[in-house]
Amino acid sequence: MAGKPSDVVREAAAKYRLSTRGAVNFTEENFWAPIEKALDNPWTPDNPDGTIVMRLAENSLMHHDVAEYIKEQLNVDRIQHLTYGQGPRGSTRLRKALASFFNTDFGARRPVSYEEILIMSGATSIIDALAWSICNEGDGILIPQPFYTGYQIDIKQRARGELVPVPFEGVEGYASLDDVFAADVLRRALERQLALAKERGLRVAAVLLTNPHNPLGRCYPEETIVEAARFCATNDLHLISNEIYAKSVFDAKRSPPLPAFTSILSLDLEHVIDANLVHVVYGASKDFCANGLRLGVLQTRNVGVLESAARLGPFSWTPYIIQEIWARMLEDESFRSKFFEKNYRLIEESYAFTTKFLGQHGIPYYRGSNAGSFLWIDLRQYILGGADIRLLKRGGGASPFEEREEILDGALLQHGVSLSRGSIFFTEELGWFRLTFTLPKQELEQGLHRLVSALADIRDRAWECK
């Protein structure tokens, strides 16, 4: 923990006999608390009064297929599964399967070796280990806004790195969310924020890109990734590419088509950036519809980073029987091919159903998405109350609208549906929400109708404009 502890932290440390860092963890907001509350009484066909959770980045569409495959394939091996195996770095079998997967499906320009791969219990553990390895306490990581809210845990909770949000408002060339992905706009945004960080004495260690993006559900074009790499090289920064949605890109039926996924592994960056500064994060949670398997992957050619992170492996050691499950999925080309083909089709169908529903009910959404399991929906009209829309910009007298966004969030919960409000994603403008659409049809339809009911109620609220 950098800096002097606050009075609240000191009081908690004294009351509960905690270390300062323990007291910081205790006093900071519990990221999972609202999620746990929503999950406490989930909707099922047998529990129609339960909450429909549309806030988690979880693809439930292939859960049955994954479950059946695991049941068919799972056999316990006394030596492989009930011992320490090859240690906390991860099974050789899984790391070799992942290396092959990266080389084929990610189009790795320079073949990936299994020796460049580390397995941990989820991408959260991987990013935590990366932050711990490249950041001193209080060092910053630049992340373009809006961004995945879980980075607050991944970077800050244990490693004590600092999130440095990169805003786009006021940057030359920025006019809409599409411009977040423009190479020149991103470069200017990064340059501006790095300069501001230096002015306040904050050392920046890295840039973190989520590609495909969360929460916008869009892929970065090749030229933008190269520009980010060039910026990092110029400023001697690490570049972390979180590619956990790489195989969750679908046809959004847009003309012209939206950018396809480009892995940083597939790019010729030899004369752009030192390979020791580039690190890839992946996992089984999203593309393989298995959040609960808790399998995360780090790929890096930096031996120092890899070994530093590997020393944390004993704290994030995934059971070998779980690693074996994913290894078999990766090795089974027939299963993998059919799995992805069906998953793409189901995601497209669910996306089409959801966007049609939103259109019929006058709910705008960001139309630049073609990846992930969620939509970025525009509920600004429900918190404006006749006020000037410019007041929704963060930091521009937006405090009453932050309260209204929370009230809207509460209204959704009262109607039995849970979404993620945009402010937790560090959005620059209040009133956006992330909605997960990869739910079973009956649950999705019920959740969308509950959303409409909640919005009808909130529309009638007489906001006092200040």
N, C-alpha and C positions, 0 to 999 in steps of 0.2 A: 504494500500500500504506500503510494507516494504522498508526501506532504504530511502535515500535522493532522492527527485524528480529531474529528469533531467532538463536541460535547456529548452528542448522542452515542457515538462509538465508545467513548471513554466510559460513559454510564453503563452501557451494555456489557463492556469488558469487566467492569467492577461487579456488577450485579450477578453475572453468570460465571465469573472466574474464567473469562475467555482471553485468548491472545487478542492483540489489536486486529490482526487479519481475520480472526474468527468473529470478532464483534462486527467488523465491516460486512462480512457475509450475512450475519444475523440481521443487521439493520437495513441492508439493501432490499429493494423490492424483490419478492419471490416471483420469478418469471412464470413458474409453473402453477402458481396458486389458482388463477382463474381457469386455467385449462383443467386442473384436477377437479375443480368444482363442476365444470361442464361434463367431465367424464364420469362423475359420481353417479349420475342417473341418465345413461345414454338411451337414446331412442332405439327400439327394436320393434319388429312387428308385434311382439308379445308385450311390449311396454310402450304403447303409443303416446303416453304422456311424458316420456323422457325427452331430454334435450337432443336436438339434432346438431351435431358438431360439424360445422362447415368452416372451422378456423384452422384446422391442422392440415399441413401439406402431406396428405396421406392418400394414396391411391388404393381404394378398396375393391376396384373393379375386377382384379385378378386374384383376390384372396383365396377363392375356392381352388383355383388352378394350382397356386403355390402350395396350399395345404395338402392337396391330393398328391402332388409330386413328392413332397417331403415324406408323407406316409408311405409311399411306394418305395422310396429310395433309402430310407433311414435304417441303418443297421449299426448297432453299437459294437465297436472294435475295442477290446480290452486294452491293447497296447496304444493305439492311436488316440482314443478318446478318454481314457480314464487315467492317463499319466500326464506329465508335463509336456509331452510331445516334443516339438523342436524348440520350445521355450516361448517367451512372451512376444517375440517379433512377429509371429504368425506362422501358420503351417506352410511348409515348402510347396505342398500341392496347391494350396489356394493362391499363393503368390505367383507360382508359375502359370496358373490358369488366368490370373488377372493380367500378367504380362502379355500373354497371348491375346487376350481380349482387347487390351489397349492397342496392340499392334494391328489387329484386324479392324475392330469396330470403331476405334478412335483414329485410325490411320496414322499411327505414330511414324514420323519421318525418320527418326533414328530409333531402331528397335529398343523397346523397353526390356530390361532384364529383371528377373524376379528379385535380384539382389538390391534393386532400387526401390523396393516396395516394403511398406510396413503396414501391419494390420492392427487395428484397435477397435474398441467397442463404440463404433459410430463416428460420423464425421465431426461431431462435437469434440470427441476426444482427440481427433487428429488436429483440428484447428487449435485447440488448447495446447497441445504439445508443440505445434509450430510457433504459437505466440510465446510460449515459455522459452523456446529455443532461440528465437531471433530478437525478442524484445527484452530490454531491461525494464524493471518496474517503472511504469509510467510512460514508457515509449508508445508512440502512436502507430496505428495502421489506418491508412486512407481507404475509405469505402464509399463509392458513389451512392447517392441517395436516389430513391428510397432503397432500403436494404433489409435483408432477413433479420428479424428481431433477435433470433437466437445468438447472433454474434456478440450480444451483450454478455452472455454466459461464456461463450467459447473463448473470448479474448480477455475479458475482465475478471471473471470469477476467481480463477486460481492463478493465472499467469500475471494478472495485474497489468496487462497492456491497456492502452487507451484507444477507444474508438474515435476516429477523426472523420465524421460525416463530411462528404464532399457535395455541397449544394450546386445547383445549376442555375438558379434564378440570377439574372444579371450577367451571366456569361454570354459573351458575343456568340451569336448563332443559335442560342437556345430559345425555342418558341413553344415546344410541346414535349411530351414524354418520349416521343420518337427520337428526339435529339440527344437523349441520354446515351444513345448508342452510336452517335456520330463521332468519328475519330478526332476531328479538330475541336469539337465542343468538349469532349471528355478531356483532352489534353489541356485545354485552357482551364477547365474546372479543377483538375489536379494541380496545375501550376499555381493557381490562385490559393488553393487551400494549403498547399505545402508552404508557400510564402507566409501565410498567416500563422501557421503552426510554428515556423521558425521565429516569427516576431514575438510570440509568447513563450519562447524558450522550450518548445516541445520537440524532442527528437522523434522523427518519423522513421520507422523501420521497413515498412512494406506498403504495397497496394493490394487490396483484395477484391477480385472480380468474381461474381457469381454468374456463371455462363453454362446453360441458360439462366436468365435473371429470375430472382425471387425478390419482390412479388410481381414484377411486370410480365413474367412469362415470355420473354423474348430472347433471342440469341444475339450475341455480339457478332458483328461482321468481322471478317478476317482482318481488314485494315485497321479496325479499332483495337483489336487485341495486339496487333503489331505496334500501334502507336502507344498503347499502355506499356508494352515491353520497352520501347525506346525511351519513354519517360522514366521508367524505373532504372534503366541503364545509365541515363544521364545523371540521375540523382543518387545512384548507388543504393537502390532500394530493392528488396525482395518483391517478387510478383507471385501471389498465390491465386491460382485458378481453381475455383470450386465448381466442378463439373458434374455434380451429383444428379442433375436432370438430363444428362447427355442423351439418353435413349428414350426420353419422354417428349420428343418433338413430334407434332402431328400436323396434318393438313387442315389449316383453318379456312380453306377455300377463299383465300384473298387473291386479288389480282391488282398489281403484280404480286407474286408470292413473297412471303416474308423470308428473311434470312434463315438458312438451315444452320444446324449446329456445326461449329468448327472447333475442334479441340486444339488447345495450345500445343499439344504434342505433335500435331500434324503440320505445324508451321516451320518454315525455314527461318530460324532466329539466330543462326550461327554468327552473323555479323551485326546483330542487333543488340543482344544481351548475353551476358555470361550465363551459361546453363546452370551454374551453381546458384543463381538467383531465382530460378523458376521452380515452382512446386505445385503439384496437382493433387486435389482432394477429390475423393470419390467414395461411394458406399453402396450398400445393397438396398437401402431404405426406399428410394423413390422409383428407380427404373425397374427394380425387381419386386416392388409392391410388398416390402417386408420391413417396415419400420421396426418391428419388434425383434428382428434378428440381431440388431445392434452390431453392424459390421461396417467399419470405416477404413479407408485406404489412403495412405500417403505415397505418392510417387515423386521422387526427387533424385537428381544426380549429385546433389551436394552431400558428400559423405559425412561432413560435420553435422549438418542439420539432421540427417537420417539417424546417426548414432546418438545424438542428443535426445531426439524424440524417442528412440528405441529404449533409452534408459528409463523412460516413463512407462514403458510397456507393461510392467508388472501391475500398475494401477489400473490398466484398461485392457486386461487380458480376456479376450473372447474365448469361450469354451471351444475346444477343437471339434467337438461334435457339430457345433453351429457352423464353424468354418468349413467343415466337410460338406454341409448342405449346399453352401454357395458354390464351392468348388465343383460339385457335381452339376449344378445348373450351368455354370460357365463352360464346362467340358462337354456337355451334352448339346452338340450343335443343333440336332433335330428339335429338342425341346426348346432351346433358346430361340431358334428361328420362328417356330410356331407361337411361342409365348409373346415375342415382340410384335408379331403380325397381328395377333388377336388384341393385344393391349393397345396398339395404335388405333385399331378399329373402334374399340370400346371408348377410348378417350375422345376420339373424333365425334362419335355419336353423342356422348355425354356433353361435350362442348357445344355441339349444334343444338341439342335440346335446351341447354341452359341459356345460350345467347338468344335463341328464339323466344324463350319465356321472358327474359329480361326486356327484349324489344317490345313484346306485346304489352308489357306493364310499364313502359316508359322509364326503365332504369338504365341509364347510360353505363358504359363500361369501356375500358381501354381496349381498342380494337387491334392493337399491335401484338397480341399474344398468339403464340403457336407452340408453347412448351410448358411443361409442368402440369400441375393438377389444380390450378386456381385461376381466377379472374380478378382483375383490379377494377372494382365497381365504383361508380361515382354517385355518392349519396349527398353531395354538397347541398343540393336544393333542400334537403330535409333539416339542415341546421342553420341555413341563412336567415330565414325569417324576414325576408325583404331587405336585408342589409347588402352593402356593396360586396360583391364576390371577392374583391381584392383584399378584404379583411381576413380572408381565410389563409392568407400566406403566413407561415410560421414566423414568429418574431415581429409581426407587424400589428400589434394590438389584438392578437388572436385569442387571448385568454378566455373570454366568454364563450368562444366557439369551441375551445377545447372541452369546456364543461358540457356544451351541447353535444359534442361528439360522444362523450361518456354517457350522457343521458340516452342518446340514440342506441348506444351499445347495450345499455340496461334494458331498453324497450325491446330489443331483439331477444334478449334472454328471457324476459317476461313472456314472450310469445313462443318460447321453447326452441329458439335457434341461436347458435353461437357463431359469430363471425369474428374476424380480426380487424380492429380499427387501424386505419392508416398511420396514426401518430406513433404506434409502437414500432413501425417500420421506418421511422425517421423521415416520413414524407414531408415535402416542403409545403404542402397545402392540405389543410384539414378537410375532412368529409369523404375521403376515400376509404374503402374497406376491401379486404381480401376475402374472397369467397371460394371455397373448394367445391369443385363440381364433379370430382371422381368418386361419387358415392353410388351405391346401388340405386336403381331407377326409382323404386318406391320411396326410399329415404330422401333422395334428391328432390323429387317432386313435392313431397311433404315439406321439406325444408324451404323450398322456394315459395310455397304458398304462405308459410309462416312469416317469411321475410316480407312479403307484400302486405300481410295483415299488420305487422309491426309498423311498416312505413305509413300505412293509412292512419294509424293511431297518432303517430308522431307528427304527421302533416297538419293535424288539427290543433297542435300545441301553439299557443300564442306566445312566441318568444318576445322577450323584452329586448329590443335592439339598443345597444349601448355604443 
